[in-house]
């Protein structure tokens, strides 16, 4: 299994938690990656980072199925950062082998942050991507923080954040 082969190459001298990842790409290629630790911990690369790097280096495409395995050859869950990373390169309905079974990317990362979120905020005013929200659009202001579902704000009232 490709994920196990990748896990066996992991560099994990600090945590000793070796992880390998493998994926099927929409053009039938397979890609893999392993975790590479660093003494600073923050610079550690998860196996999914290596997998996505290989995906991009080898021509891109969309991920159709992904598995990450630990040293016992058991599925392990991607961390939050890696879920976001995988979602950026996922085919719709990407399947992931999770400790509890097969799940889709949408199930493990609902309300994904995408390029459309950036476009909504950075779009030139008056263009299709531009959208300005006020406190009245989202709900009432609570100490300068506007939360969806809040009540009591006057329509059009700007948030004081």
C-alpha positions in Angstrom: 0.0 0.0 0.0 1.4 3.4 -1.1 0.5 5.2 2.1 2.3 2.6 4.2 5.4 2.9 2.0 5.3 6.7 2.4 4.8 6.4 6.2 8.0 4.2 6.4 10.0 7.1 4.9 8.6 9.7 7.4 11.1 11.8 9.4 9.7 11.9 12.9 12.6 11.9 15.4 10.8 14.1 17.9 7.2 12.8 18.1 8.0 9.3 16.7 4.5 9.6 15.1 5.1 8.6 11.5 2.4 9.3 9.0 2.1 8.4 5.3 -0.6 9.7 2.9 -1.6 8.5 -0.5 -4.3 9.7 -2.9 -5.9 8.9 -6.2 -6.0 11.8 -8.6 -8.8 12.4 -11.1 -6.5 11.4 -14.0 -5.8 8.0 -12.3 -2.4 8.9 -11.0 -1.4 8.3 -7.4 0.5 10.7 -5.2 1.9 10.3 -1.8 3.7 12.1 1.0 5.1 11.6 4.5 5.5 13.8 7.5 8.8 15.6 8.0 9.3 17.0 11.5 11.5 19.9 12.5 12.9 20.7 15.9 10.9 23.9 15.9 7.7 21.9 15.6 5.9 24.8 13.8 7.9 24.1 10.7 6.9 20.5 10.6 5.3 19.3 7.4 2.4 16.9 7.7 2.1 13.9 5.2 -0.7 15.7 3.4 1.5 18.7 2.7 4.0 16.3 1.0 1.1 14.7 -0.9 -0.3 18.0 -2.2 3.2 19.1 -3.1 3.7 16.0 -5.2 0.3 16.5 -6.7 1.2 20.0 -7.9 4.8 19.0 -8.9 3.5 16.1 -11.0 1.0 18.1 -13.0 -1.9 19.1 -10.7 -5.4 17.6 -10.9 -8.0 17.0 -8.3 -7.9 14.5 -5.4 -10.6 11.8 -5.6 -9.6 9.7 -2.6 -7.1 10.1 0.3 -5.9 7.9 3.0 -3.4 8.8 5.8 -2.0 5.9 7.9 0.0 5.8 11.2 2.8 3.4 12.1 0.2 0.7 12.9 -1.1 1.0 9.3 -4.4 2.3 10.6 -6.2 5.3 9.1 -5.5 8.6 11.0 -7.4 11.8 10.6 -5.9 14.8 8.9 -5.4 17.8 11.2 -7.4 20.9 10.7 -4.8 22.7 8.6 -4.5 19.6 6.3 -8.2 19.3 5.9 -8.2 22.9 4.5 -5.2 22.1 2.3 -6.8 19.0 0.9 -10.1 20.8 0.3 -8.2 23.3 -2.0 -7.2 20.4 -4.3 -10.3 18.2 -3.9 -12.7 16.9 -6.5 -16.3 17.3 -5.4 -17.1 14.6 -2.9 -13.4 13.7 -2.2 -13.4 10.5 -0.1 -11.2 10.2 3.0 -10.5 7.1 5.0 -11.0 8.2 8.6 -10.6 6.2 11.8 -14.5 6.0 11.9 -14.9 5.1 8.3 -15.1 6.7 4.8 -16.2 10.3 4.9 -16.3 13.1 2.3 -14.3 16.3 2.5 -17.6 18.2 3.0 -18.3 16.0 6.1 -14.9 16.5 7.7 -14.6 20.2 6.8 -18.1 21.9 6.5 -18.2 25.5 5.4 -14.8 25.4 3.8 -12.8 28.6 3.3 -12.3 28.9 -0.5 -11.1 31.3 -3.1 -14.6 32.7 -3.4 -14.4 33.9 0.2 -11.3 35.9 -0.8 -13.0 37.2 -4.0 -16.0 38.3 -2.0 -13.8 40.5 0.2 -11.2 41.7 -2.3 -13.5 42.2 -5.3 -13.7 45.7 -6.9 -16.8 47.5 -5.6 -19.6 47.2 -8.1 -18.4 43.9 -9.6 -20.2 40.6 -9.3 -17.8 39.4 -6.5 -18.2 42.5 -4.3 -20.5 42.3 -1.3 -20.7 44.6 1.6 -22.3 43.4 4.8 -23.6 45.6 7.6 -24.8 44.7 11.1 -28.4 44.8 9.8 -27.5 42.1 7.2 -26.0 39.8 9.8 -27.8 40.6 13.0 -27.4 42.8 16.0 -24.1 44.1 17.3 -22.8 42.5 20.5 -20.0 44.6 21.9 -18.8 45.4 18.4 -19.0 41.8 17.3 -21.7 40.9 14.9 -23.0 37.3 15.1 -25.3 35.7 12.6 -28.7 35.1 14.2 -28.4 38.0 16.6 -31.6 40.1 16.8 -32.3 43.7 17.5 -30.1 45.6 15.0 -31.6 48.3 12.9 -31.5 47.5 9.2 -28.4 49.0 7.7 -26.7 49.6 11.1 -22.9 49.2 10.7 -21.0 47.0 13.0 -18.5 48.7 15.4 -15.6 46.2 15.2 
